[in-house]
Amino acid sequence: MLSINKNKMGFSCEVFPPKRNDDIYEIYKTLDELKLLKPDFISVTYGAGGSNSKKTATIAAYIQNICEVEAIAHMTAVGMDDTTLRALLFELKKKGINNVLALRGDKPKTMSDEEFENRQYRYASDLICEIKKQGNDMFIAAACYPEIHPESASREEDIEHLKYKVEQGAGCLISQMFFENSVYYSFLEDIRKAGIDVPVLAGIMPITTAKQLGTSVQLSGSSVPNELSSMIAKYGGDPDDMKKAGIDYAVRQIEDLKKNGVDGVHLYTMNKADVTMAIFEALK
């Protein structure tokens, strides 16, 4: 089961299941490389409405049992009901997975507005509460948003919901990606003042292509500082230079986070082992 050492900055990363079944061996190759970095854990995403929950469990089992690295399986409230939840928890336990990341999740394209409004678990906190109610000893992580959840009316409301998730049983928080560390430090100060004292891991996404930035910002709502947009303008047309610049930007972000004593860094790898390994090597 996951244990976070507050006296040492942790390092973890995220992978996602491939869309095609015949590509699953590619993710295994990626994981075989990532395990050499000895991360504290590797998390595995979960499709909207559980569209790839079986792949998530299978990949998490490979991380836990073959790579011998702690695995965290993502789990979304959207599309979940108590029967599905019990079955999924049983499957994860059977495969030796003792950690989950509880998320609300986005509305799947195949789900009607009526189904979305009448879902059993409305928020991640409902999911966390239900997992705890079942007497399950899973370690539960949850998400946090340095730049406020897109649907929150204010920072105060967002922190109130975050505190409730922790009170329901979230043992650590993993942040949405951000590109300016001052935003993260301000967020940390606010949540600590609010009494949220669990470990908080900083979510970092290396931007190695110009297209990736547009997609990431659209999905996350993260703001783009001038330094990053200037980097895209300068190197976006050259794939090799853009990759190097993106790695350098992420490394400098992480070095500053380390100097400021953050609990840990969670790298959104986009299944790119080479980028992750280059960042890790630079940080050495």
Phi and psi in degrees as a GROMACS rama.xvg file:
@    title "Ramachandran Plot"
@    xaxis  label "Phi"
@    yaxis  label "Psi"
@TYPE xy
-64.8147  136.401  LEU-2
-137.595  124.873  SER-3
-104.155  123.584  ILE-4
-86.585  110.584  ASN-5
-71.9382  -11.6239  LYS-6
-92.0723  0.678196  ASN-7
-141.829  129.842  LYS-8
-65.1825  122.98  MET-9
-83.3026  162.686  GLY-10
-136.314  126.172  PHE-11
-144.007  171  SER-12
-150.614  169.311  CYS-13
-125.379  140.688  GLU-14
-127.19  164.641  VAL-15
-129.663  147.012  PHE-16
-64.8081  140.149  PRO-17
-67.0375  151.581  PRO-18
-69.6501  -36.5772  LYS-19
-95.5881  136.603  ARG-20
-60.3704  -34.7195  ASN-21
-77.2606  -2.8895  ASP-22
-96.3666  2.3409  ASP-23
-64.1775  -27.4639  ILE-24
-70.8062  -22.2546  TYR-25
-65.9053  -38.8168  GLU-26
-68.7075  -31.8918  ILE-27
-64.5953  -38.6792  TYR-28
-63.534  -42.4186  LYS-29
-60.4675  -44.6087  THR-30
-66.8727  -34.624  LEU-31
-62.5061  -30.2292  ASP-32
-80.8077  -41.7421  GLU-33
-64.5322  -33.7349  LEU-34
-63.7567  -24.9776  LYS-35
-65.2135  -21.4233  LEU-36
-81.0805  -9.6662  LEU-37
54.2407  54.8996  LYS-38
-68.6031  159.168  PRO-39
-66.0532  -36.0969  ASP-40
-162.599  163.803  PHE-41
-127.105  127.675  ILE-42
-99.3102  154.238  SER-43
-126.235  125.2  VAL-44
-71.8108  168.394  THR-45
-136.944  124.304  TYR-46
-64.2345  157.923  GLY-47
-55.4389  128.324  ALA-48
69.9305  14.7802  GLY-49
78.9934  26.126  GLY-50
-63.6497  -22.3408  SER-51
-133.134  36.252  ASN-52
-61.5457  -34.4921  SER-53
-66.2859  -40.2203  LYS-54
-64.8542  -40.8161  LYS-55
-57.9033  -47.6278  THR-56
-64.5087  -40.4251  ALA-57
-66.5513  -44.0842  THR-58
-68.9364  -40.0362  ILE-59
-61.4594  -38.1148  ALA-60
-64.5977  -37.1898  ALA-61
-64.5126  -42.5319  TYR-62
-61.7168  -47.4269  ILE-63
-71.3087  -44.7214  GLN-64
-99.1721  -29.3387  ASN-65
-97.5649  -47.9506  ILE-66
-79.1904  -18.2083  CYS-67
58.2412  43.0682  GLU-68
-121.574  142.304  VAL-69
-58.6493  133.66  GLU-70
-111.378  140.632  ALA-71
-118.501  121.584  ILE-72
-94.4509  125.496  ALA-73
-67.574  150.694  HIS-74
-147.824  126.375  MET-75
-108.019  143.783  THR-76
-71.5843  -35.8267  ALA-77
-63.3209  129.678  VAL-78
81.8232  0.163544  GLY-79
-96.6068  142.889  MET-80
-132.311  174.195  ASP-81
-64.4763  -33.7393  ASP-82
-66.7579  -46.1559  THR-83
-63.608  -39.7454  THR-84
-63.0042  -46.6481  LEU-85
-60.2998  -43.0804  ARG-86
-65.2304  -40.1505  ALA-87
-69.0101  -42.5417  LEU-88
-62.0588  -40.2171  LEU-89
-63.2066  -43.5669  PHE-90
-63.6033  -42.7171  GLU-91
-64.2311  -45.0197  LEU-92
-61.5632  -40.6271  LYS-93
-61.9175  -32.1263  LYS-94
-89.3236  4.06077  LYS-95
84.7999  16.8808  GLY-96
-93.2955  124.051  ILE-97
-117.748  10.4306  ASN-98
-135.418  137.457  ASN-99
-133.478  153.398  VAL-100
-110.408  110.397  LEU-101
-88.3477  123.791  ALA-102
-130.213  156.402  LEU-103
-71.7381  -49.1428  ARG-104
89.2318  156.963  GLY-105
-91.7657  159.481  ASP-106
-67.7699  122.112  LYS-107
-66.2344  151.323  PRO-108
-60.9811  -29.885  LYS-109
-83.5613  -4.49138  THR-110
-96.034  131.283  MET-111
-73.9676  161.89  SER-112
-60.7593  -36.9886  ASP-113
-65.66  -43.288  GLU-114
-63.3304  -39.2938  GLU-115
-65.2901  -42.4727  PHE-116
-68.9606  -29.2471  GLU-117
-101.652  18.5206  ASN-118
-62.2361  150.722  ARG-119
-68.9908  -45.6441  GLN-120
-106.537  110.697  TYR-121
-78.6717  -35.7326  ARG-122
-131.918  165.438  TYR-123
-58.8393  -35.6135  ALA-124
-61.4138  -34.8325  SER-125
-64.3727  -40.7429  ASP-126
-66.1816  -43.9534  LEU-127
-60.1044  -45.4586  ILE-128
-60.7968  -42.2531  CYS-129
-68.3001  -39.6487  GLU-130
-60.7331  -42.7839  ILE-131
-66.8116  -38.7428  LYS-132
-60.9133  -34.4167  LYS-133
-73.817  3.62075  GLN-134
71.9372  20.851  GLY-135
-82.6498  138.927  ASN-136
-95.6063  24.839  ASP-137
-61.6833  141.783  MET-138
-80.0105  130.415  PHE-139
-116.259  123.553  ILE-140
-102.742  160.416  ALA-141
-140.635  166.858  ALA-142
-94.8585  154.129  ALA-143
-139.402  162.016  CYS-144
-129.449  98.3859  TYR-145
-55.612  -29.2653  PRO-146
-108.351  25.4143  GLU-147
74.6326  135.597  ILE-148
-59.5396  136.915  HIS-149
-54.2233  -24.8247  PRO-150
-98.385  0.499082  GLU-151
-82.6046  143.696  SER-152
-77.7509  -26.7577  ALA-153
-158.127  165.882  SER-154
-60.633  -40.6255  ARG-155
-61.5359  -44.979  GLU-156
-64.2492  -40.5125  GLU-157
-62.5182  -43.8241  ASP-158
-67.957  -34.1982  ILE-159
-62.0192  -44.5013  GLU-160
-66.2804  -38.0404  HIS-161
-64.6393  -43.7021  LEU-162
-61.2279  -37.5177  LYS-163
-64.2106  -39.7125  TYR-164
-60.3681  -41.4297  LYS-165
-66.6404  -41.9302  VAL-166
-62.8601  -30.9519  GLU-167
-75.9462  -16.3522  GLN-168
137.217  7.51028  GLY-169
-70.5886  124.303  ALA-170
-90.8488  -15.5795  GLY-171
-158.413  165.25  CYS-172
-124.138  140.52  LEU-173
-118.048  125.737  ILE-174
-82.602  152.719  SER-175
-62.654  155.65  GLN-176
-60.1373  148.563  MET-177
-146.49  157.018  PHE-178
-119.423  0.528283  PHE-179
-133.252  115.284  GLU-180
-63.846  -30.2872  ASN-181
-59.7524  -32.7894  SER-182
-62.509  -42.6305  VAL-183
-68.4703  -42.175  TYR-184
-63.8691  -39.4356  TYR-185
-63.7997  -41.9827  SER-186
-61.873  -46.5073  PHE-187
-59.1262  -43.4414  LEU-188
-60.3902  -42.2552  GLU-189
-67.6133  -42.5327  ASP-190
-74.2635  -31.6092  ILE-191
-66.1332  -39.9769  ARG-192
-61.7166  -31.0586  LYS-193
-80.7399  -3.58903  ALA-194
94.1176  10.8709  GLY-195
-86.0381  111.853  ILE-196
-118.378  9.06269  ASP-197
-74.9876  159.181  VAL-198
-58.3553  142.117  PRO-199
-124.137  122.475  VAL-200
-100.852  132.51  LEU-201
-81.9327  121.716  ALA-202
-84.869  117.646  GLY-203
-119.257  128.059  ILE-204
-115.214  115.847  MET-205
-67.9286  126.273  PRO-206
-96.6282  104.882  ILE-207
-109.638  -2.73475  THR-208
-140.28  152.588  THR-209
-63.0096  -39.1589  ALA-210
-62.8997  -37.5089  LYS-211
-60.1464  -37.9151  GLN-212
-62.9901  -46.6333  LEU-213
-59.2167  -43.4833  GLY-214
-66.1872  -44.4903  THR-215
-63.6817  -43.5976  SER-216
-66.0468  -40.3054  VAL-217
-61.6401  -41.206  GLN-218
-78.0566  -35.9556  LEU-219
-100.163  -24.5532  SER-220
76.4161  12.2506  GLY-221
-68.8229  143.296  SER-222
-79.5508  155.611  SER-223
-114.251  112.351  VAL-224
-68.9824  159.917  PRO-225
-57.9247  -38.3623  ASN-226
-60.374  -40.5525  GLU-227
-72.1007  -42.528  LEU-228
-65.9005  -34.8651  SER-229
-66.8823  -36.3182  SER-230
-63.8217  -41.92  MET-231
-63.3184  -44.5395  ILE-232
-62.102  -36.5031  ALA-233
-78.5778  -42.4472  LYS-234
-112.397  -6.10426  TYR-235
-55.4397  -27.873  GLY-236
-84.1801  -8.22513  GLY-237
-120.396  105.518  ASP-238
-54.9989  -42.5438  PRO-239
-67.5375  -46.9129  ASP-240
-65.9979  -36.8713  ASP-241
-64.3802  -41.3516  MET-242
-62.1682  -45.8771  LYS-243
-62.6799  -42.9759  LYS-244
-65.8038  -39.9962  ALA-245
-64.7197  -40.3033  GLY-246
-64.5662  -43.5027  ILE-247
-61.9572  -41.6654  ASP-248
-61.7818  -45.8002  TYR-249
-63.7264  -41.4231  ALA-250
-60.972  -43.6845  VAL-251
-67.2535  -35.8768  ARG-252
-60.4852  -47.8711  GLN-253
-68.2169  -39.178  ILE-254
-60.1071  -41.0681  GLU-255
-67.7747  -39.741  ASP-256
-61.9053  -41.2749  LEU-257
-63.1807  -44.0837  LYS-258
-60.3435  -30.6664  LYS-259
-93.9083  10.7468  ASN-260
69.2346  35.865  GLY-261
-68.6986  159.285  VAL-262
-67.6305  -34.2841  ASP-263
-179.101  167.925  GLY-264
-123.221  129.637  VAL-265
-112.436  114.755  HIS-266
-94.4803  123.108  LEU-267
-82.7372  98.1965  TYR-268
-78.1489  -20.6847  THR-269
53.6197  31.3873  MET-270
62.4212  22.9925  ASN-271
-103.154  93.7063  LYS-272
-64.1888  -35.5004  ALA-273
-64.4899  -39.7932  ASP-274
-66.7826  -44.6079  VAL-275
-60.9379  -44.15  THR-276
-68.255  -36.1126  MET-277
-65.3791  -39.9774  ALA-278
-64.9933  -46.1711  ILE-279
-60.4943  -42.2449  PHE-280
-65.4258  -41.7532  GLU-281
-63.7864  -35.5977  ALA-282
-71.5378  -22.1254  LEU-283
